């Protein structure tokens, strides 16, 4: 597609991708939205590659947030691989955004794998026995059930929740954006949410 310098700038602001990657995506795509999608897919692949490297994530920070009115407070431990990233302002900002998310959305788990197996298995059995699932070819039933499980538990799982400031993006995707930018794996290790009269702690206590 034909594009202007303003298009490159706008795409960089939206995706956080580099100048060369934005030009390449705009050249390859037929529309601005397609270019954005190309960059998002490339960014996701890079993030998955970084997470798959299994580098130690022993650096990081504990981030706090107290909600207006002081009736809800959150502590989040964010981990990364180097002290350089741990001291980065983007890392601290991400931690604060996640703390705000936890304060507002009150998740029970960090990731889908943190949900107790018996709870997942019970829900899975119910979904597998659903009439509309049984009508589908056997080869695709597992994929359908997995998708519905993810949707069912999304409100309770931090990584699957829509970001409070942009519901088109999940918290997992928000973290992946910074993983791509820094080249380091970033994880939410644990969190505690305090509410007047209540106390809840994250399931993941690694």
C-alpha positions as CSV (number, residue, x, y, z in Angstrom):
1,X,0.0,0.0,0.0
2,X,1.0,3.6,-0.4
3,X,1.8,5.4,2.9
4,X,3.2,8.6,4.3
5,X,5.7,9.3,7.1
6,X,2.7,10.0,9.4
7,X,1.5,6.5,8.9
8,X,4.8,5.1,10.0
9,X,4.8,7.3,13.0
10,X,1.2,6.4,13.9
11,X,1.9,2.6,13.5
12,X,5.0,2.9,15.8
13,X,3.0,4.7,18.5
14,X,0.3,2.0,18.4
15,X,2.5,-1.1,18.2
16,X,5.8,0.0,19.7
17,X,7.6,-1.6,16.8
18,X,10.7,-0.2,15.2
19,X,10.8,2.2,12.2
20,X,12.1,-0.5,9.8
21,X,9.5,-3.0,10.9
22,X,6.7,-0.5,10.5
23,X,7.8,0.5,7.0
24,X,8.1,-3.2,6.0
25,X,4.6,-4.0,7.3
26,X,3.0,-1.0,5.5
27,X,4.7,-2.0,2.3
28,X,3.5,-5.5,2.6
29,X,0.0,-4.8,3.7
30,X,-3.0,-3.6,1.7
31,X,-4.3,-1.4,4.5
32,X,-3.2,0.2,7.8
33,X,-5.2,-2.3,9.9
34,X,-3.6,-5.2,8.1
35,X,-0.1,-3.7,8.7
36,X,-1.0,-3.4,12.4
37,X,-2.1,-7.0,12.4
38,X,1.2,-8.1,10.7
39,X,3.3,-6.3,13.4
40,X,1.2,-7.8,16.2
41,X,1.6,-11.3,14.9
42,X,5.4,-10.8,14.5
43,X,5.6,-9.3,18.0
44,X,3.7,-12.2,19.5
45,X,6.1,-14.7,17.9
46,X,9.1,-12.8,19.2
47,X,7.6,-12.7,22.7
48,X,6.9,-16.5,22.6
49,X,10.5,-17.1,21.5
50,X,11.8,-15.1,24.5
51,X,9.5,-16.9,26.9
52,X,10.6,-20.2,25.5
53,X,14.3,-19.5,26.2
54,X,13.7,-20.3,29.9
55,X,16.1,-17.7,31.2
56,X,16.1,-17.1,35.0
57,X,13.7,-14.4,36.1
58,X,15.2,-13.6,39.5
59,X,15.3,-9.8,39.2
60,X,12.3,-7.5,39.4
61,X,10.3,-5.3,41.8
62,X,7.4,-5.3,44.2
63,X,4.9,-2.8,43.0
64,X,2.1,-1.4,45.2
65,X,-1.2,0.4,44.5
66,X,-3.7,1.9,46.8
67,X,-7.1,2.6,45.2
68,X,-8.9,6.0,45.7
69,X,-10.6,6.0,49.1
70,X,-7.9,3.6,50.5
71,X,-10.4,0.7,50.7
72,X,-8.4,-1.5,48.3
73,X,-4.7,-2.1,48.1
74,X,-2.5,-4.4,46.0
75,X,1.1,-5.7,46.1
76,X,2.5,-7.4,43.0
77,X,5.8,-9.1,42.5
78,X,7.0,-8.6,38.9
79,X,10.1,-10.6,37.8
80,X,12.5,-10.3,34.9
81,X,16.0,-11.5,34.0
82,X,18.2,-8.4,34.6
83,X,18.4,-5.5,37.0
84,X,18.6,-3.2,34.0
85,X,15.1,-4.0,33.0
86,X,13.9,-4.1,36.6
87,X,14.9,-0.5,37.0
88,X,13.4,0.5,33.7
89,X,10.4,2.9,33.9
90,X,8.4,0.9,31.4
91,X,8.7,-2.1,33.7
92,X,7.6,-0.2,36.8
93,X,4.7,1.3,34.8
94,X,3.6,-2.2,33.7
95,X,3.7,-3.3,37.3
96,X,1.5,-0.5,38.3
97,X,-1.0,-1.1,35.5
98,X,-1.2,-4.8,36.6
99,X,-1.7,-3.7,40.2
100,X,-4.6,-1.4,39.2
101,X,-6.1,-4.3,37.2
102,X,-6.0,-6.6,40.2
103,X,-7.6,-3.9,42.4
104,X,-10.5,-3.5,39.9
105,X,-11.0,-6.9,38.5
106,X,-10.0,-9.1,41.5
107,X,-8.6,-12.2,39.7
108,X,-8.3,-15.5,41.5
109,X,-5.4,-16.9,39.5
110,X,-2.4,-15.5,37.6
111,X,-2.6,-17.9,34.6
112,X,-4.9,-20.7,33.4
113,X,-2.5,-23.4,34.6
114,X,-2.9,-22.1,38.2
115,X,-6.6,-23.2,38.3
116,X,-6.9,-26.4,40.3
117,X,-7.1,-29.5,38.1
118,X,-10.3,-30.8,39.6
119,X,-12.1,-27.5,38.9
120,X,-10.9,-27.5,35.3
121,X,-11.8,-31.2,34.8
122,X,-15.3,-30.7,36.2
123,X,-15.9,-27.8,33.8
124,X,-14.3,-29.7,30.9
125,X,-16.6,-32.7,31.4
126,X,-19.7,-30.5,31.4
127,X,-18.6,-28.8,28.2
128,X,-17.8,-32.1,26.5
129,X,-21.2,-33.4,27.2
130,X,-23.0,-30.3,25.8
131,X,-25.3,-31.3,22.9
132,X,-23.9,-28.8,20.5
133,X,-20.3,-30.0,21.1
134,X,-21.3,-33.6,20.6
135,X,-22.7,-32.7,17.1
136,X,-19.3,-31.5,16.0
137,X,-16.7,-33.8,14.4
138,X,-14.5,-35.6,16.9
139,X,-11.4,-34.0,15.5
140,X,-12.5,-30.5,16.5
141,X,-14.3,-31.1,19.8
142,X,-11.1,-30.7,21.9
143,X,-10.3,-27.3,20.4
144,X,-13.9,-26.1,20.9
145,X,-13.9,-27.2,24.5
146,X,-10.5,-25.6,25.2
147,X,-11.7,-22.3,23.7
148,X,-14.8,-22.4,25.9
149,X,-12.8,-23.2,29.0
150,X,-10.6,-20.2,28.4
151,X,-13.6,-18.0,27.9
152,X,-15.3,-19.4,31.0
153,X,-12.4,-18.8,33.3
154,X,-11.2,-15.6,31.7
155,X,-12.8,-13.3,34.4
156,X,-10.9,-15.2,37.1
157,X,-7.5,-15.4,35.4
158,X,-5.3,-12.3,35.3
159,X,-3.5,-13.1,32.1
160,X,-6.8,-13.7,30.3
161,X,-8.6,-10.6,31.6
162,X,-9.2,-7.6,29.2
163,X,-7.0,-4.7,30.3
164,X,-9.1,-2.1,32.1
165,X,-7.7,0.7,29.9
166,X,-8.1,-1.1,26.6
167,X,-10.4,-4.0,26.5
168,X,-9.2,-5.1,23.0
169,X,-6.0,-6.3,24.7
170,X,-5.5,-8.8,27.5
171,X,-3.1,-8.5,30.4
172,X,-1.1,-11.3,28.9
173,X,-0.8,-9.4,25.6
174,X,0.2,-6.2,27.6
175,X,3.1,-8.1,29.2
176,X,4.1,-9.6,25.8
177,X,4.4,-6.1,24.4
178,X,7.1,-5.3,26.9
179,X,8.8,-8.7,26.5
180,X,9.1,-7.9,22.8
181,X,10.5,-4.4,23.6
182,X,13.0,-5.5,26.2
183,X,14.0,-8.9,24.8
184,X,13.5,-10.4,28.3
185,X,10.9,-12.6,29.8
186,X,8.7,-10.9,32.3
187,X,6.4,-12.7,34.7
188,X,3.9,-11.9,37.4
189,X,5.2,-14.1,40.2
190,X,2.5,-13.4,42.9
191,X,0.1,-10.8,44.2
192,X,-1.9,-10.0,47.2
193,X,-5.1,-7.9,47.2
194,X,-6.3,-6.3,50.3
195,X,-9.9,-5.0,50.7
196,X,-11.4,-3.6,53.9
197,X,-12.8,-6.7,55.7
198,X,-11.4,-9.2,53.2
199,X,-8.0,-10.8,52.3
200,X,-7.2,-12.7,49.1
201,X,-3.9,-14.0,47.9
202,X,-2.9,-15.2,44.4
203,X,-2.9,-19.0,43.8
204,X,0.6,-18.9,42.3
205,X,3.1,-18.8,45.1
206,X,6.2,-19.8,43.2
